[in-house]
């Protein structure tokens, strides 16, 4: 399935990690996804170094942790890892209504994005081939999060949702497409560091996402306009992903929101 046999996933129990680990295992790949309690990359550098000797691929889906990333770089020098894939964010590009290519000079749009970009730079110090994937506004699945989850919860609870900046543009990409894209990229061992956007290339305003969600659910969203914050527009160009892998995200926003509502229904029925 992929050019790898032993994969360590940091953050493998999270929103993106859980379906990715499941898909890799279904493809016959030996995957380990330790929890933070089992492996703390910030406080257990020696344990990390020993563990990494047993893997040829490392996938990093964790929240920003500069100390942990520095420990990873040190451990990689002593490991047998042949490929690192790091999940970053479209927010490193800053705000733009135009699809941003991977070679655009970064202008991180938030503290989170600044930390993510700093970790990208730290990982580049390693000699191990590196794939940085910059993700759009990921949604979907039972662990859905962000503005989509907030809107769904407000719909189901018939509670008002505080909103601001509904004309802000987002590149909404379903988690299943993210998983498929990551697996496609794992098949291609890079000769040097590369950056690849995993997004749809389609900009949708938050307001239009709300309207689509109302259409799919058959429910009306009660909104309260909150304080106006900074207007941030994020959308990415997906040519590199398509050229490298032949894959482009395929799940439309309407289809994806339908899948997300179904997952939410099942989660609250348990």
C-alpha positions as a Markdown table, in Angstrom:
| # | Residue | x | y | z |
|---|---|---|---|---|
| 1 | Unk | 0.0 | 0.0 | 0.0 |
| 2 | Unk | 2.7 | 2.5 | 1.0 |
| 3 | Unk | 6.4 | 2.5 | 0.9 |
| 4 | Unk | 6.7 | 1.8 | 4.5 |
| 5 | Unk | 6.2 | -1.1 | 6.9 |
| 6 | Unk | 6.6 | 0.3 | 10.4 |
| 7 | Unk | 4.8 | 3.6 | 11.2 |
| 8 | Unk | 4.8 | 5.6 | 14.4 |
| 9 | Unk | 2.0 | 8.2 | 14.6 |
| 10 | Unk | 2.3 | 10.9 | 17.2 |
| 11 | Unk | -1.2 | 12.3 | 17.8 |
| 12 | Unk | -2.8 | 9.1 | 16.4 |
| 13 | Unk | -5.7 | 9.2 | 18.8 |
| 14 | Unk | -7.0 | 12.5 | 17.7 |
| 15 | Unk | -9.4 | 14.0 | 15.1 |
| 16 | Unk | -7.2 | 13.2 | 12.0 |
| 17 | Unk | -5.0 | 10.5 | 13.6 |
| 18 | Unk | -7.7 | 8.1 | 14.5 |
| 19 | Unk | -9.1 | 7.6 | 11.0 |
| 20 | Unk | -5.6 | 7.7 | 9.5 |
| 21 | Unk | -4.3 | 4.9 | 11.8 |
| 22 | Unk | -7.4 | 2.9 | 11.0 |
| 23 | Unk | -6.9 | 3.3 | 7.2 |
| 24 | Unk | -3.2 | 2.4 | 7.4 |
| 25 | Unk | -3.9 | -0.7 | 9.4 |
| 26 | Unk | -6.6 | -1.8 | 7.0 |
| 27 | Unk | -3.9 | -1.5 | 4.3 |
| 28 | Unk | -1.7 | -3.9 | 6.1 |
| 29 | Unk | 0.7 | -1.5 | 7.7 |
| 30 | Unk | 2.1 | -2.0 | 11.2 |
| 31 | Unk | 1.1 | 1.2 | 13.0 |
| 32 | Unk | 1.8 | 2.3 | 16.6 |
| 33 | Unk | 0.0 | 5.4 | 18.0 |
| 34 | Unk | 1.1 | 6.0 | 21.6 |
| 35 | Unk | -0.9 | 8.3 | 23.8 |
| 36 | Unk | 0.9 | 11.2 | 25.6 |
| 37 | Unk | 0.8 | 9.1 | 28.8 |
| 38 | Unk | 2.7 | 6.3 | 27.0 |
| 39 | Unk | 5.2 | 8.6 | 25.3 |
| 40 | Unk | 5.7 | 12.3 | 26.2 |
| 41 | Unk | 8.0 | 13.7 | 23.5 |
| 42 | Unk | 8.8 | 16.8 | 25.5 |
| 43 | Unk | 9.9 | 15.1 | 28.8 |
| 44 | Unk | 11.1 | 11.6 | 27.6 |
| 45 | Unk | 13.7 | 12.3 | 24.8 |
| 46 | Unk | 15.7 | 9.1 | 25.5 |
| 47 | Unk | 12.6 | 6.9 | 25.4 |
| 48 | Unk | 11.6 | 8.6 | 22.1 |
| 49 | Unk | 15.1 | 8.0 | 20.6 |
| 50 | Unk | 14.9 | 4.3 | 21.6 |
| 51 | Unk | 11.4 | 3.9 | 20.1 |
| 52 | Unk | 12.2 | 5.6 | 16.8 |
| 53 | Unk | 14.9 | 3.0 | 16.1 |
| 54 | Unk | 12.1 | 0.6 | 15.4 |
| 55 | Unk | 10.3 | 2.6 | 12.8 |
| 56 | Unk | 10.9 | 3.7 | 9.2 |
| 57 | Unk | 8.1 | 6.3 | 9.0 |
| 58 | Unk | 7.1 | 9.0 | 11.5 |
| 59 | Unk | 3.8 | 11.0 | 11.2 |
| 60 | Unk | 3.4 | 14.0 | 13.5 |
| 61 | Unk | -0.1 | 15.2 | 14.1 |
| 62 | Unk | 0.4 | 16.7 | 17.5 |
| 63 | Unk | -0.4 | 20.2 | 18.8 |
| 64 | Unk | 2.5 | 22.7 | 18.7 |
| 65 | Unk | 5.3 | 21.6 | 21.1 |
| 66 | Unk | 8.6 | 23.2 | 20.2 |
| 67 | Unk | 10.6 | 21.3 | 22.8 |
| 68 | Unk | 9.1 | 18.0 | 21.6 |
| 69 | Unk | 9.9 | 18.8 | 18.0 |
| 70 | Unk | 13.5 | 19.5 | 18.9 |
| 71 | Unk | 13.7 | 16.2 | 20.7 |
| 72 | Unk | 12.3 | 14.5 | 17.6 |
| 73 | Unk | 15.0 | 16.0 | 15.5 |
| 74 | Unk | 17.7 | 14.8 | 17.9 |
| 75 | Unk | 16.2 | 11.3 | 18.0 |
| 76 | Unk | 15.9 | 11.1 | 14.2 |
| 77 | Unk | 19.7 | 11.4 | 13.9 |
| 78 | Unk | 20.0 | 8.0 | 15.8 |
| 79 | Unk | 17.0 | 6.3 | 14.1 |
| 80 | Unk | 16.2 | 4.2 | 11.1 |
| 81 | Unk | 13.4 | 6.6 | 10.0 |
| 82 | Unk | 13.3 | 7.2 | 6.3 |
| 83 | Unk | 10.4 | 9.6 | 6.0 |
| 84 | Unk | 8.8 | 12.2 | 8.3 |
| 85 | Unk | 5.3 | 13.6 | 7.6 |
| 86 | Unk | 4.4 | 16.7 | 9.6 |
| 87 | Unk | 0.9 | 18.2 | 9.7 |
| 88 | Unk | 1.0 | 22.0 | 9.5 |
| 89 | Unk | -1.7 | 24.5 | 8.6 |
| 90 | Unk | -2.9 | 26.8 | 5.8 |
| 91 | Unk | -2.8 | 29.6 | 8.4 |
| 92 | Unk | 1.0 | 29.9 | 7.9 |
| 93 | Unk | 0.3 | 31.7 | 4.6 |
| 94 | Unk | -1.6 | 34.5 | 6.3 |
| 95 | Unk | -4.8 | 36.0 | 5.0 |
| 96 | Unk | -5.7 | 35.8 | 1.3 |
| 97 | Unk | -8.8 | 35.1 | -0.8 |
| 98 | Unk | -6.6 | 33.7 | -3.5 |
| 99 | Unk | -5.4 | 30.1 | -3.4 |
| 100 | Unk | -1.9 | 30.1 | -1.9 |
| 101 | Unk | 0.8 | 28.0 | -3.4 |
| 102 | Unk | 3.4 | 26.3 | -1.3 |
| 103 | Unk | 6.2 | 28.6 | -2.4 |
| 104 | Unk | 4.5 | 31.7 | -1.0 |
| 105 | Unk | 6.4 | 33.5 | 1.7 |
| 106 | Unk | 4.8 | 32.6 | 5.0 |
| 107 | Unk | 3.0 | 35.3 | 7.1 |
| 108 | Unk | 1.4 | 33.3 | 9.9 |
| 109 | Unk | -2.0 | 34.5 | 10.8 |
| 110 | Unk | -2.2 | 33.5 | 14.4 |
| 111 | Unk | 0.0 | 32.4 | 17.4 |
| 112 | Unk | -1.0 | 28.8 | 16.6 |
| 113 | Unk | 0.2 | 29.3 | 13.0 |
| 114 | Unk | 3.5 | 30.9 | 14.1 |
| 115 | Unk | 4.2 | 27.9 | 16.3 |
| 116 | Unk | 3.4 | 25.5 | 13.5 |
| 117 | Unk | 5.7 | 27.3 | 11.1 |
| 118 | Unk | 8.5 | 27.4 | 13.8 |
| 119 | Unk | 8.1 | 23.6 | 14.0 |
| 120 | Unk | 8.4 | 23.3 | 10.3 |
| 121 | Unk | 11.7 | 25.1 | 10.4 |
| 122 | Unk | 13.0 | 23.0 | 13.2 |
| 123 | Unk | 12.2 | 19.8 | 11.4 |
| 124 | Unk | 14.0 | 21.0 | 8.3 |
| 125 | Unk | 17.2 | 20.8 | 10.3 |
| 126 | Unk | 17.0 | 17.0 | 10.2 |
| 127 | Unk | 18.6 | 15.1 | 7.3 |
| 128 | Unk | 15.6 | 12.7 | 7.1 |
| 129 | Unk | 13.3 | 13.3 | 4.1 |
| 130 | Unk | 10.4 | 15.5 | 5.2 |
| 131 | Unk | 6.9 | 16.1 | 3.9 |
| 132 | Unk | 5.1 | 19.1 | 5.4 |
| 133 | Unk | 1.4 | 18.9 | 4.7 |
| 134 | Unk | -0.4 | 22.2 | 5.2 |
| 135 | Unk | -4.0 | 21.5 | 6.0 |
| 136 | Unk | -7.1 | 23.5 | 5.2 |
| 137 | Unk | -10.1 | 23.8 | 7.6 |
| 138 | Unk | -10.5 | 20.1 | 8.3 |
| 139 | Unk | -13.9 | 18.8 | 9.4 |
| 140 | Unk | -15.9 | 15.6 | 9.6 |
| 141 | Unk | -16.0 | 12.3 | 11.5 |
| 142 | Unk | -17.0 | 11.5 | 15.0 |
| 143 | Unk | -14.3 | 13.7 | 16.5 |
| 144 | Unk | -15.2 | 16.7 | 14.3 |
| 145 | Unk | -14.1 | 20.1 | 15.8 |
| 146 | Unk | -13.9 | 23.8 | 15.0 |
| 147 | Unk | -16.6 | 26.0 | 13.6 |
| 148 | Unk | -18.4 | 23.2 | 11.9 |
| 149 | Unk | -18.8 | 21.3 | 15.2 |
| 150 | Unk | -19.9 | 24.4 | 17.0 |
| 151 | Unk | -22.6 | 25.0 | 14.4 |
| 152 | Unk | -23.8 | 21.4 | 14.5 |
| 153 | Unk | -24.0 | 21.4 | 18.2 |
| 154 | Unk | -26.0 | 24.6 | 18.2 |
| 155 | Unk | -28.4 | 23.1 | 15.6 |
| 156 | Unk | -29.0 | 19.9 | 17.5 |
| 157 | Unk | -29.4 | 21.7 | 20.9 |
| 158 | Unk | -31.5 | 24.5 | 19.3 |
| 159 | Unk | -29.2 | 27.0 | 21.0 |
| 160 | Unk | -27.9 | 30.3 | 19.5 |
| 161 | Unk | -24.4 | 30.3 | 18.0 |
| 162 | Unk | -22.3 | 33.5 | 18.4 |
| 163 | Unk | -20.8 | 34.4 | 15.1 |
| 164 | Unk | -18.6 | 37.1 | 13.6 |
| 165 | Unk | -17.1 | 37.6 | 10.2 |
| 166 | Unk | -19.4 | 35.3 | 8.2 |
| 167 | Unk | -17.8 | 36.6 | 5.0 |
| 168 | Unk | -14.5 | 35.2 | 5.9 |
| 169 | Unk | -13.3 | 32.6 | 3.4 |
| 170 | Unk | -12.2 | 29.1 | 4.4 |
| 171 | Unk | -11.0 | 26.0 | 2.5 |
| 172 | Unk | -13.1 | 23.3 | 4.1 |
| 173 | Unk | -11.7 | 19.8 | 3.5 |
| 174 | Unk | -13.2 | 16.6 | 4.9 |
| 175 | Unk | -11.1 | 14.5 | 7.1 |
| 176 | Unk | -11.6 | 11.4 | 4.8 |
| 177 | Unk | -9.9 | 13.4 | 2.0 |
| 178 | Unk | -7.1 | 14.4 | 4.3 |
| 179 | Unk | -6.5 | 10.7 | 5.2 |
| 180 | Unk | -6.5 | 9.7 | 1.5 |
| 181 | Unk | -4.1 | 12.4 | 0.6 |
| 182 | Unk | -1.7 | 11.6 | 3.4 |
| 183 | Unk | -1.6 | 7.9 | 2.4 |
| 184 | Unk | -1.0 | 8.9 | -1.2 |
| 185 | Unk | 2.0 | 11.0 | -0.1 |
| 186 | Unk | 3.4 | 8.2 | 2.0 |
| 187 | Unk | 3.9 | 6.2 | -1.2 |
| 188 | Unk | 6.4 | 8.9 | -2.4 |
| 189 | Unk | 9.6 | 9.1 | -0.5 |
| 190 | Unk | 10.9 | 12.7 | -1.1 |
| 191 | Unk | 14.5 | 13.3 | -1.9 |
| 192 | Unk | 14.5 | 16.5 | 0.1 |
| 193 | Unk | 12.0 | 18.5 | 2.2 |
| 194 | Unk | 8.8 | 19.3 | 0.4 |
| 195 | Unk | 5.6 | 21.2 | 1.3 |
| 196 | Unk | 2.2 | 20.0 | 0.0 |
| 197 | Unk | -1.2 | 21.6 | 0.5 |
| 198 | Unk | -4.0 | 19.3 | 1.5 |
| 199 | Unk | -7.1 | 21.3 | 0.8 |
| 200 | Unk | -9.8 | 21.6 | -1.9 |
| 201 | Unk | -8.7 | 24.8 | -3.6 |
| 202 | Unk | -12.3 | 26.0 | -3.1 |
| 203 | Unk | -13.0 | 29.0 | -0.9 |
| 204 | Unk | -16.3 | 29.1 | 1.0 |
| 205 | Unk | -17.5 | 31.8 | 3.3 |
| 206 | Unk | -18.4 | 30.8 | 6.8 |
| 207 | Unk | -21.9 | 32.2 | 6.1 |
| 208 | Unk | -22.3 | 29.9 | 3.1 |
| 209 | Unk | -21.1 | 26.9 | 5.1 |
| 210 | Unk | -23.9 | 27.7 | 7.6 |
| 211 | Unk | -26.4 | 27.9 | 4.8 |
| 212 | Unk | -25.3 | 24.5 | 3.4 |
| 213 | Unk | -25.4 | 23.0 | 6.9 |
| 214 | Unk | -29.0 | 24.2 | 7.3 |
| 215 | Unk | -29.9 | 22.8 | 3.9 |
| 216 | Unk | -28.4 | 19.4 | 4.6 |
| 217 | Unk | -29.8 | 19.2 | 8.2 |
| 218 | Unk | -33.2 | 20.7 | 7.5 |
| 219 | Unk | -32.8 | 22.8 | 10.6 |
| 220 | Unk | -32.4 | 26.5 | 11.1 |
| 221 | Unk | -29.3 | 27.9 | 12.8 |
| 222 | Unk | -30.0 | 30.5 | 15.4 |
| 223 | Unk | -27.2 | 33.1 | 15.3 |
| 224 | Unk | -26.1 | 35.9 | 17.5 |
| 225 | Unk | -23.7 | 38.4 | 16.0 |
| 226 | Unk | -20.7 | 38.8 | 18.3 |
| 227 | Unk | -17.8 | 41.3 | 18.4 |
| 228 | Unk | -16.1 | 41.7 | 15.1 |
| 229 | Unk | -12.6 | 40.2 | 15.1 |
| 230 | Unk | -9.8 | 40.2 | 12.6 |
| 231 | Unk | -10.9 | 39.1 | 9.1 |
| 232 | Unk | -8.8 | 36.1 | 8.0 |
| 233 | Unk | -9.3 | 34.4 | 4.7 |
| 234 | Unk | -7.6 | 31.0 | 4.0 |
| 235 | Unk | -7.5 | 29.0 | 0.9 |
| 236 | Unk | -4.8 | 26.8 | -0.7 |
| 237 | Unk | -3.7 | 25.8 | -4.2 |
| 238 | Unk | -3.8 | 22.0 | -4.6 |
| 239 | Unk | -1.8 | 21.6 | -7.9 |
| 240 | Unk | 1.2 | 20.1 | -6.1 |
| 241 | Unk | -0.8 | 17.4 | -4.4 |
| 242 | Unk | -2.5 | 16.5 | -7.7 |
| 243 | Unk | 0.7 | 16.4 | -9.7 |
| 244 | Unk | 2.6 | 14.3 | -7.1 |
| 245 | Unk | -0.1 | 11.8 | -6.4 |
| 246 | Unk | -2.9 | 12.1 | -9.0 |
| 247 | Unk | -5.3 | 12.6 | -6.1 |
| 248 | Unk | -7.4 | 15.7 | -5.3 |
| 249 | Unk | -10.0 | 16.0 | -2.5 |
| 250 | Unk | -13.3 | 14.8 | -3.9 |
| 251 | Unk | -15.9 | 15.3 | -1.1 |
| 252 | Unk | -18.0 | 18.3 | -1.7 |
| 253 | Unk | -19.0 | 20.5 | 1.2 |
| 254 | Unk | -22.6 | 19.4 | 1.0 |
| 255 | Unk | -21.6 | 15.7 | 1.0 |
| 256 | Unk | -19.1 | 16.2 | 3.7 |
| 257 | Unk | -21.5 | 18.0 | 6.0 |
| 258 | Unk | -24.0 | 15.2 | 5.4 |
| 259 | Unk | -21.4 | 12.7 | 6.5 |
| 260 | Unk | -20.5 | 14.8 | 9.5 |
| 261 | Unk | -24.1 | 15.1 | 10.6 |
| 262 | Unk | -24.4 | 11.3 | 10.3 |
| 263 | Unk | -21.3 | 10.8 | 12.5 |
| 264 | Unk | -22.7 | 13.3 | 15.0 |
| 265 | Unk | -26.0 | 11.5 | 15.1 |
| 266 | Unk | -24.3 | 8.2 | 15.8 |
| 267 | Unk | -22.1 | 9.7 | 18.5 |
| 268 | Unk | -25.0 | 11.1 | 20.5 |
| 269 | Unk | -26.9 | 7.9 | 20.2 |
| 270 | Unk | -24.2 | 5.8 | 21.9 |
